[in-house]
Amino acid sequence: MIMGDVTGQTEGPFYSVPDLIRAPVGVLASTIPLSAVGTTPLTSITTVIQVASIILPENLTVTNLGLMVAVAGTATGSWIALLDNGLRVRAVTANSAGLAAGFTNVAVTAAINTSYAGLWYMAVGTVSTVAPQYAAQAAGPTVAGVSGPPVYCGTSATVASTTPPVVGTVLGALTGVAANELYGQIS
């Protein structure tokens, strides 16, 4: 295995050595390469669940989910979840009153091992009076470019609340949004 390559591959769809080497210590996978983070953050919208795709290998142990928070905002509720490709919550953090600016890793309520290699999603739910902003890549040029199938990034039809979804819950359908895809990380 090459340092930073979580899949053991040296080429192919799950190969991502260069950007994981530059990632914060302990990061095993990310939604976008850290080098793709732009200068315009993704501004969350209260009660809207932001979703970003992530490619994961089989049997990856997930103990923390994280974000790079550009502006903390004033959140009364904030949580991060890992969803499978059927939008079922497989791991979730507890609710917090907001995430501090900078890199943040939050422990999931129960560690999991990914059950398959391929497409997963990270979801972020916030309830806020001043919207938090997350590090993200530049916005996609069109909605069609991110709407898939599969949806690359967007929002869930489920409304976010201060109570995180229970593991096993299936979130509502995704709508592709030509907005900035947030930087999410797994460790």
N, C-alpha and C positions, 0 to 999 in steps of 0.2 A: 504494500500500500504506500502511495506517495503521501508525504506529509500534507495534511489538509484535505485530502480526497476522502470523503466519508463513504464512498462506495467501493473503493478498491479498484475502480476502472482507470485506465489511462487514456481512454477516449470514449466518445459516445454521449448519450443524452444526460447522464448523471455525473459527468466529469466536470469539476469546477475547482480545481486546485488553486489557480492564481488568486482568486478573491477570498477564499477561506484562509489562505496564509496571511492576508492583510487584515482579516477580521479580528475583533477583540478575542482575547484568550478564552478558550473553552467553547467558542461558537462552532457548532457542527453543521449547520445549514442556515441559509438565509433566503428570503423571498426574492431579493435582488442583490447583485453584487454591491458591496460597500462603495466601490469605485463609481457606481452609477448614481449615487445619491447626488441630487442637484441642490440648487440654492433656494428653490421654492418648496416649502414643506406642504404636506397634506394637512389641511385644517379639518379636524373632525367636526361632525355635526351632532349635536346632542340627540340621543336616542337612535342614531343611525349606526348600524354595524358595518364597519369598513372591512373588506375582505381582500386578501392578496394570495395569489397562488404560490406554492412552494413545492419543489421536487424533493422527495425524500427516499432514501433506500429502505429496504425491508430490515426489520430488527434494530432500528435506531432507537436507543433509549432516550426518551424525552423527559427531562426533569424540570426544565425551565423554559419559559417563553419570554422573549424580550423585544424591545423596540429601541429606537434612538429617538428620544423625545426632544424636539427642537424648542418648543415653548410649552411649559407645564400647564398653563391655563388654570381654571378653577373647576375641577371636577368633583362632583359628589359621589360619583361612581365610575369605576374603570376596571375592566377585566380584559384578558386575552385568552383566546381559545384556539386549539388545533382541531380542525375539521377534516374528516376523510373526504374522498371524492363524491360521496353521497350527501355531504353537508351535515353528517352526524358528528356531534361534539365527542371527541375522543380524549381530550385533556383540556383542562381549564384552570385558570388561576382564581384565587379568591377575589372578591370585590375589594378595591382600595379607594381611598378618597382622592386618588390622583397619582400620577407617576412624576417623579422629579425629572428635570431636564437632564439630558445626557443619555448614555447607554444605560439601559435598565434590564435586568433579568429578574423575573418573578417566578417563584416556584409554583408548579402545578399542584393541584390538590392531591393527585395520585400519579406517580410516574407511569409511563406506558412504553411499550416497544411497538414500533410501527409494524403493522401486519402485512404490508405489501410495499413494493417499490413503485413510485410514480407520483401522481398528482395528489397533493393535499392542499389545504388552505389554512391560513392564519386569519383569525377574525379579532377585531378590537371593538369593544362596546364602551361607550362613554355616555354619561349623563353629566352635563356641565352648564355653568352659567357663562364662563369664558372658555371657549373651545381650545382644547390642547392641540398642538401641531406636531406632526410626526415627520421625521426625515423621510424623504421619498425621492423617486426619480422624476424626471420631467413628465408632464402629462402626455398621454398618448394622443396622436393626431386626430383620431376619430373614435367614436363609440364602437364602430364595427371592428376596429383593430383589437379591441380587448373583450369583445362579447362572445367570441368563440363560435362554436363550442370547442373546447371548454372556455368558460369565462376566465380571463387572465387576472383582472382586478375589478372590483365594483362594490356593490352594497347588497346586503341581505334584506329580504322582505320581512324578516323578523325585527321587531322593535327592541332596542337595547334598554335595559333597566339596570338599577343598582344591584339587582340579584343576577349573578352570572347564570348562564344556562347550565342545567344538570348534564353530566356526562351521559351520553346516549340520546340526548335531544337532537332532533333533526331541525336545522334552521331553514327558514324560508328560501325560496328561489333566489338566485343571484341575478342581479342586473349589472351588465357591464357599464362602467363609467369611464369616460376618457379623462380621468383625473390622474393625479400622481399616485403611483403604486408605492405604498409604504414599505420601509425597510423593517422587516421582522426577522428575528433570529431564534434559533433553537439551540439550547445547550443542555 
